[in-house]
Amino acid sequence: MTEIAPYTLLADGYDSVMEHVDYDAWVDYIRVVFERIRTEPESILELGCGTGSFAVRYVARRPIRYLATDRSEDMLRMARNKSAGIESGLEFARADFTNFSLDERFDAVLLLYDGLNYVLDLSAIGAVVRSVAGVLKAGGLFVFDQSTPVNSLSNEGDFEDEGCCDAFSFTRRSDYHAGRRIHSNKFFLHTGRGVFVEKHVQRVYEYAEIRFLLEDSPFDVIEAYDGFSLQPATDDSERIHWVVRKPQETSP
Ligand SMILES: C[S@@+](CC[C@H](N)C(=O)[O-])C[C@H]1O[C@@H](n2cnc3c(N)ncnc32)[C@H](O)[C@@H]1O
């Protein structure tokens, strides 16, 4: 068995493994969130875009300037294949969201589907937030989600499942360490070339931890939504969608 980096071989079958995720509904939801705060971004930067499932659906609805980034070249390769032939301002680029800068400025930044949970401590989340502030226009929005300890305890905790796709068959072992709030998923990927293992380590954060961090950040907190609803998040939320705004520049 050979250990390989997260999102290398898994990238080839990621869309099959995530077949249950309704990206169309996720795009609908984010569009409703924008509508609710009377914003229609003309440019979006997506962080941790994976295989681009959200991005291609978003630009299909609204063909704006859309830069989708991820740390994994293999996920980006799948994303570029998926978007081949789409006429829009969609572009993919490699970026590590814990430390990045760009010359371009965006109306909105998105980080969806547990990307933030790959950041293993709060000070590193602070660095993500500062990098995002640097690439947003004044008044721009940062919309991101987080998975909470409630989700790990109720749904995602300890389980094993298996499946197969064209690229591999897999067994996934999920373990949650409640004390450290560390959630690890081990993917055993069986291929004609042998068995490869990818270890994905995530940390789950309490609602209050992220709120305190944001209140001490360059952003104004606009909303924290419970799951995919427009109801306020609480300590019992399993997933939270945060909407925060970079303040308008004030004249001296
Ligand atoms: C659970 S996947 C979600 C992908 C995509 N957002 C989706 O909805 O399908 C998490 C993604 O975050 C990316 N990622 C994790 N840590 C990252 C980092 N520090 N910088 C950039 N991307 C990162 C991974 O490569 C992976 O593509």
Ligand as a Chemical Component Dictionary entry (heavy atoms), coordinates in Angstrom:
data_LIG
# 
_chem_comp.id                   LIG 
_chem_comp.type                 NON-POLYMER 
_chem_comp.pdbx_formal_charge   0 
_chem_comp.three_letter_code    LIG 
# 
loop_
_chem_comp_atom.comp_id 
_chem_comp_atom.atom_id 
_chem_comp_atom.alt_atom_id 
_chem_comp_atom.type_symbol 
_chem_comp_atom.charge 
_chem_comp_atom.model_Cartn_x 
_chem_comp_atom.model_Cartn_y 
_chem_comp_atom.model_Cartn_z 
_chem_comp_atom.pdbx_ordinal 
LIG C1  C1  C 0  -14.128 18.611 0.201  1  
LIG S1  S1  S 1  -13.262 19.253 -1.179 2  
LIG C2  C2  C 0  -14.465 20.434 -1.780 3  
LIG C3  C3  C 0  -14.220 20.799 -3.201 4  
LIG C4  C4  C 0  -15.287 21.702 -3.812 5  
LIG N1  N1  N 0  -15.417 22.950 -3.091 6  
LIG C5  C5  C 0  -16.613 20.988 -3.886 7  
LIG O1  O1  O 0  -17.604 21.554 -3.423 8  
LIG O2  O2  O -1 -16.686 19.888 -4.435 9  
LIG C6  C6  C 0  -12.046 20.304 -0.447 10 
LIG C7  C7  C 0  -11.137 20.958 -1.474 11 
LIG O3  O3  O 0  -10.315 21.893 -0.779 12 
LIG C8  C8  C 0  -9.020  21.843 -1.341 13 
LIG N2  N2  N 0  -8.080  22.356 -0.344 14 
LIG C9  C9  C 0  -7.846  21.882 0.903  15 
LIG N3  N3  N 0  -6.930  22.654 1.514  16 
LIG C10 C10 C 0  -6.601  23.640 0.632  17 
LIG C11 C11 C 0  -5.737  24.758 0.696  18 
LIG N4  N4  N 0  -4.987  25.019 1.789  19 
LIG N5  N5  N 0  -5.661  25.590 -0.371 20 
LIG C12 C12 C 0  -6.412  25.337 -1.486 21 
LIG N6  N6  N 0  -7.245  24.290 -1.611 22 
LIG C13 C13 C 0  -7.342  23.449 -0.551 23 
LIG C14 C14 C 0  -8.797  20.396 -1.686 24 
LIG O4  O4  O 0  -7.750  20.231 -2.645 25 
LIG C15 C15 C 0  -10.182 20.008 -2.199 26 
LIG O5  O5  O 0  -10.278 20.205 -3.584 27 
# 
loop_
_chem_comp_bond.comp_id 
_chem_comp_bond.atom_id_1 
_chem_comp_bond.atom_id_2 
_chem_comp_bond.value_order 
_chem_comp_bond.pdbx_ordinal 
LIG C1  S1  SING 1  
LIG S1  C2  SING 2  
LIG S1  C6  SING 3  
LIG C2  C3  SING 4  
LIG C3  C4  SING 5  
LIG C4  N1  SING 6  
LIG C4  C5  SING 7  
LIG C5  O1  DOUB 8  
LIG C5  O2  SING 9  
LIG C6  C7  SING 10 
LIG C7  O3  SING 11 
LIG C7  C15 SING 12 
LIG O3  C8  SING 13 
LIG C8  N2  SING 14 
LIG C8  C14 SING 15 
LIG N2  C9  SING 16 
LIG N2  C13 SING 17 
LIG C9  N3  DOUB 18 
LIG N3  C10 SING 19 
LIG C10 C11 SING 20 
LIG C10 C13 DOUB 21 
LIG C11 N4  SING 22 
LIG C11 N5  DOUB 23 
LIG N5  C12 SING 24 
LIG C12 N6  DOUB 25 
LIG N6  C13 SING 26 
LIG C14 O4  SING 27 
LIG C14 C15 SING 28 
LIG C15 O5  SING 29 
# 
